[in-house]
Amino acid sequence: MASPPGGHRRQHIGASGKGAVENGSGLPAIAPEPQFSVLSGPFTSDFSLTLASSDPTAEIRYTTDGTIPTDSSTLYTAPISINTTTQIRARSFNTGSLPSVVGSEAYLKLAADAQAFTSSLPLVVIENFGAGSIPIDIKEPAQMSIFEPIGGVTSLTSAPSIDTRIGIELRGSTTLNNPKQNFSIEAWDQENDDKNISPFGMPNEGDWILYAPYNFDRALIRNALMYELSNQAGRYAPRTRFVEVFQNTNGGELTMADYVGVYVFMERIERDNGRVDIEKLSSKYDTAPLIEGGYALKIDRLGPGEVGFTTNINSPQQTDVPTKFVYVEPKEDEISAAQANWIQTYLNDFESALYGGNFTDPVLGY
């Protein structure tokens, strides 16, 4: 295993380090979380993994298929030989105690050609342990490792700065069949719940995008450039970082055949103090002034179960295909009837002013 170089910050999202807990309520203690002798990361030579518990009477059970260990999972009795890409999830059990929290570590075996690869850009490795193609509209468990430059050079043989469980799915519509695919990523905790990470120093959040510039952006920079100009002008746009990506879906060693190109690692647009900083609009806010804020809309294709809405007046360029607005905040199944009516009326009034005969009037215009 490559050990973290001195001074290199690493966000390891795996074992939580929690031990036995007495909660004072009369409930049983929680068994201590098992400890791993080796943390997640790449390796080039086979090694033995040791699991241990601070409670000598506890038994440790583990899985290699990504599932949460139960009291009938494989019992740990001796060091585990790690000779290929492997995910180990472990849990301690003890009579009279509740099972421990789950600990997970993932070990990525590098083929010779991947060991030799270097870049001036950060590297992102997506590993789903042989689960096959990334699905559409359903997040599949996987592991994401991020490697950052050290002295201007990034190598897969160094320690990852972030190593975390994720849920990943394909992103897009017309781009779904591109050879270079886009991905939506959600950082996960051990229970597959959304968890915050801070890649490349960006504000903590759980939802991210790997955008694949392709046939509409052969220079690879169009979106990233405009987002950067917007941010420099003081208007929020998703923060971005160019990266090179490896995607291993067939199991086994990570090789250069798993290299999928230059991507843009970027924030997903959503309500958050570090992203789109708008107030959460409660469904109870149905009168002014509370009803007037906290909306986010997009012009896009409808998702499953969405209806969206059109305005009364559309721009001259779009009279044949009316603009379809889709609710983002609040979502369509959360917005109240009063709120939906308010935001639709607001947009209709805006368009009436914009396309009306008095559009330049300081009072009647937009």
C-alpha positions in Angstrom: 0.0 0.0 0.0 1.2 3.5 -0.7 1.3 5.5 2.6 0.1 9.2 2.7 3.1 11.5 2.0 4.0 13.9 4.7 1.7 16.9 5.0 -0.8 15.6 2.5 -4.4 16.1 3.7 -6.6 13.0 3.4 -10.3 12.8 3.9 -10.8 9.2 4.7 -14.5 8.2 4.8 -14.5 4.7 6.2 -14.2 3.6 9.8 -15.6 6.1 12.2 -13.4 5.2 15.2 -16.4 4.8 17.5 -16.0 2.4 20.4 -18.4 0.8 22.9 -21.0 3.3 24.0 -22.9 3.3 27.3 -25.8 5.6 26.8 -27.1 5.7 30.4 -30.6 4.7 29.4 -30.4 1.1 30.5 -30.0 -0.1 26.9 -27.1 -2.4 26.0 -23.7 -1.0 25.0 -22.7 -0.9 21.4 -19.9 -3.2 20.4 -16.6 -1.4 19.4 -16.1 -0.9 15.8 -13.5 -3.2 14.3 -10.2 -1.7 13.3 -8.4 -2.3 9.9 -4.6 -2.7 9.8 -4.6 -1.1 6.3 -6.7 1.9 5.1 -8.4 2.1 1.8 -6.2 2.9 -1.2 -4.2 1.5 -4.1 -1.8 -1.4 -3.8 0.7 -3.1 -6.1 1.7 -6.1 -4.0 -0.5 -8.7 -2.3 -0.8 -8.2 1.5 -2.6 -9.6 4.5 -5.3 -7.5 6.2 -5.8 -7.8 10.0 -9.1 -6.9 11.7 -9.1 -6.2 15.4 -11.4 -5.2 18.2 -10.7 -3.4 21.5 -13.0 -5.9 23.1 -11.3 -9.3 23.2 -14.6 -11.1 23.7 -16.2 -9.7 20.5 -16.3 -11.6 17.3 -15.8 -9.8 14.0 -17.8 -10.7 10.9 -17.2 -9.3 7.4 -18.4 -9.3 3.8 -16.7 -8.8 0.4 -19.8 -8.2 -1.7 -20.7 -4.7 -0.3 -23.5 -5.8 2.0 -23.6 -4.9 5.6 -22.3 -7.8 7.8 -24.8 -9.7 10.0 -24.2 -12.3 12.7 -24.2 -15.0 10.0 -21.6 -13.3 7.8 -18.1 -14.8 7.5 -16.4 -15.0 10.9 -12.9 -13.4 11.0 -10.5 -15.9 12.4 -7.2 -15.1 10.6 -5.7 -12.3 8.4 -7.4 -11.9 5.1 -5.3 -12.2 1.9 -5.8 -9.2 -0.4 -4.6 -10.1 -3.9 -7.1 -8.3 -6.1 -9.4 -5.3 -5.9 -11.5 -5.9 -2.8 -14.0 -4.2 -0.6 -14.1 -5.4 3.0 -17.0 -4.4 5.3 -16.8 -5.5 8.9 -18.8 -5.4 12.1 -18.3 -6.5 15.7 -20.8 -8.6 17.6 -20.9 -9.4 21.3 -23.5 -11.1 23.5 -25.3 -8.4 25.5 -24.2 -5.6 23.2 -25.7 -4.1 20.1 -23.7 -4.7 16.9 -21.1 -2.1 16.2 -21.3 0.4 13.4 -20.0 -0.8 10.1 -16.4 -0.2 9.0 -15.5 -0.3 5.3 -12.2 -0.2 3.5 -11.6 -0.7 -0.3 -8.3 -1.8 -1.8 -7.6 -1.1 -5.5 -5.0 -3.3 -7.2 -3.0 -1.4 -9.9 -1.8 -3.1 -13.0 1.7 -2.2 -14.2 0.5 0.3 -16.8 -1.7 2.2 -14.3 1.2 2.3 -11.8 3.2 4.2 -14.4 0.5 6.7 -15.3 1.0 10.3 -14.1 -0.8 13.6 -14.7 -0.7 17.3 -13.8 -4.4 17.1 -13.1 -6.1 15.4 -10.2 -7.2 11.8 -10.8 -10.6 10.3 -9.9 -11.1 6.5 -9.8 -14.6 5.0 -9.8 -14.7 1.4 -8.7 -17.9 -0.7 -8.5 -16.2 -4.0 -7.8 -17.3 -5.8 -11.0 -21.0 -4.7 -10.9 -21.0 -3.9 -14.6 -22.3 -0.8 -16.4 -23.4 2.2 -14.3 -27.2 2.3 -14.2 -29.7 5.0 -15.2 -32.1 6.6 -12.6 -30.9 4.4 -9.7 -27.7 5.1 -7.6 -25.4 2.1 -7.5 -23.0 1.5 -4.6 -19.4 2.2 -5.6 -16.1 3.6 -4.3 -14.6 6.9 -5.3 -10.9 7.7 -4.8 -9.5 11.2 -5.5 -5.8 11.7 -6.0 -4.3 15.2 -6.0 -1.0 16.5 -7.4 2.1 16.3 -5.1 4.8 18.6 -6.4 2.7 19.2 -9.5 2.5 15.5 -10.4 -0.4 13.1 -9.6 0.1 9.4 -9.4 -2.2 6.5 -8.6 0.5 5.0 -6.4 0.1 7.9 -3.8 -2.5 7.9 -1.1 -5.9 9.4 -2.1 -6.9 12.7 -0.6 -10.5 11.5 -0.5 -11.7 7.9 -0.4 -15.4 7.3 0.1 -18.3 5.1 -0.6 -20.7 6.7 -3.1 -23.9 6.1 -5.0 -23.4 6.7 -8.7 -25.8 6.8 -11.7 -25.6 8.0 -15.3 -26.6 11.6 -15.9 -28.2 13.2 -19.0 -30.7 12.4 -21.7 -29.3 12.9 -25.3 -25.8 12.3 -24.0 -26.6 8.9 -22.4 -25.4 7.1 -25.5 -22.2 9.0 -25.9 -19.0 6.9 -25.6 -18.0 9.4 -22.8 -20.7 9.3 -20.2 -21.8 11.8 -17.5 -22.3 10.8 -13.9 -24.2 12.0 -10.8 -22.4 11.1 -7.6 -23.7 11.2 -4.0 -21.2 10.6 -1.2 -22.5 7.9 1.2 -22.0 6.9 4.8 -22.2 3.3 5.9 -26.0 3.3 5.7 -26.1 4.7 2.1 -27.3 8.1 3.4 -26.1 11.3 1.9 -22.8 12.5 3.5 -20.8 15.7 3.0 -17.3 15.8 1.6 -15.0 18.6 0.5 -13.1 17.7 -2.7 -10.5 20.2 -3.8 -11.4 22.5 -1.0 -14.9 23.1 -2.2 -17.6 23.7 0.4 -18.9 20.6 2.1 -21.7 18.9 0.3 -22.8 15.4 -0.7 -23.9 15.7 -4.3 -21.5 16.1 -7.2 -21.3 15.7 -11.0 -18.7 14.3 -13.3 -19.4 16.2 -16.5 -18.0 14.7 -19.7 -17.3 17.4 -22.3 -17.8 15.7 -25.7 -19.4 16.5 -29.0 -20.9 19.9 -28.0 -17.6 20.9 -26.3 -14.6 19.6 -28.1 -12.4 22.1 -26.4 -13.5 20.6 -23.1 -13.6 24.1 -21.4 -16.9 25.8 -22.5 -19.0 25.2 -19.3 -16.1 25.4 -16.9 -15.0 28.7 -18.4 -18.4 30.3 -18.2 -19.0 29.1 -14.6 -15.6 30.5 -13.6 -16.4 33.9 -15.2 -19.7 34.0 -13.4 -18.1 33.3 -10.0 -15.4 35.9 -10.6 -18.2 38.4 -11.4 -19.7 37.6 -8.0 -22.7 35.5 -9.3 -22.8 31.9 -8.1 -22.2 29.1 -10.6 -21.0 25.6 -9.9 -17.4 25.4 -8.8 -15.3 23.1 -11.1 -12.0 21.2 -11.3 -10.6 19.5 -14.3 -9.7 15.9 -13.6 -8.8 12.7 -15.4 -11.1 9.7 -14.7 -10.7 5.9 -14.4 -13.9 3.9 -14.3 -13.5 0.2 -13.5 -16.7 -1.8 -13.8 -15.5 -5.2 -14.7 -13.6 -6.1 -11.5 -10.0 -7.1 -11.2 -7.0 -4.8 -11.5 -7.2 -1.1 -12.5 -5.6 -0.8 -15.9 -5.2 1.9 -18.6 -8.1 0.2 -20.3 -10.3 1.7 -17.5 -9.2 5.3 -18.4 -12.2 7.3 -19.7 -10.7 10.8 -20.2 -10.7 14.4 -19.0 -13.8 15.3 -17.0 -15.1 18.3 -15.1 -15.7 17.5 -11.4 -18.3 20.0 -10.4 -20.9 20.9 -7.8 -24.5 20.0 -8.5 -26.9 23.0 -8.4 -29.0 22.8 -5.2 -30.1 24.8 -2.2 -27.2 25.1 0.3 -25.4 27.9 2.1 -22.3 27.1 0.0 -24.2 26.8 -3.3 -27.5 28.4 -4.1 -28.1 30.3 -0.9 -31.8 30.6 -0.7 -34.1 29.9 2.3 -36.0 26.6 2.5 -39.6 27.3 1.7 -41.9 25.5 4.1 -45.2 24.2 2.7 -46.8 26.3 5.5 -45.7 29.6 3.9 -48.7 30.5 1.8 -49.0 34.3 2.4 -46.8 37.3 1.8 -44.0 37.9 2.6 -42.9 34.4 3.4 -44.4 33.0 0.2 -42.2 35.3 -1.9 -38.8 33.6 -1.4 -37.0 30.3 -1.6 -37.9 29.2 -5.2 -35.6 27.5 -7.7 -36.8 26.4 -11.2 -35.1 25.0 -14.2 -36.0 24.8 -17.9 -35.4 21.1 -18.7 -37.0 17.8 -19.6 -39.4 16.5 -17.1 -38.3 13.8 -14.7 -40.3 10.7 -13.7 -43.7 11.9 -12.2 -43.1 15.6 -13.0 -45.6 17.8 -14.9 -44.0 21.2 -14.6 -45.8 24.2 -16.1 -45.7 26.7 -18.9 -46.2 30.4 -18.8 -49.0 32.4 -20.6 -46.5 34.2 -22.9 -43.5 32.6 -24.4 -40.6 34.3 -26.2 -41.0 34.8 -29.9 -38.3 32.2 -30.5 -40.2 29.6 -28.6 -43.9 30.0 -29.5 -43.9 26.7 -31.3 -42.3 24.8 -28.3 -43.6 26.5 -25.1 -41.0 26.8 -22.3 -41.5 24.1 -19.7 -40.5 25.1 -16.2 -39.6 22.3 -13.7 -39.8 22.7 -10.0 -36.4 22.3 -8.2 -37.0 24.0 -4.8 -39.5 23.1 -3.5 -39.9 19.9 -5.5 -43.1 19.3 -7.4 -44.4 16.8 -4.8 -43.6 19.3 -2.0 -44.8 22.7 -3.3 -48.2 23.9 -2.1 -51.0 25.0 -4.4 -50.7 28.6 -3.1 -46.9 28.6 -3.8 -47.3 27.1 -7.2 -49.8 29.8 -8.1 -47.6 32.5 -6.7 -44.5 31.6 -8.7 -46.5 31.0 -11.9 -48.2 34.4 -11.5 -44.8 36.0 -10.9 -43.4 34.6 -14.1 -46.5 35.5 -16.1 -46.3 39.1 -14.9 -42.6 39.3 -15.7 -43.1 38.0 -19.2 -46.1 40.4 -19.8 -43.8 43.3 -18.9 -40.9 42.0 -20.9 -42.8 41.4 -24.1 -45.4 44.1 -23.7 -45.4 47.4 -25.6 -44.1 49.3 -22.6 -41.1 47.0 -21.8 -38.7 50.0 -21.6 -41.0 52.0 -19.2 -39.3 52.2 -15.7 -42.7 51.4 -14.0 -44.6 49.2 -16.5 -41.6 47.5 -18.1 -39.4 44.8 -16.9 
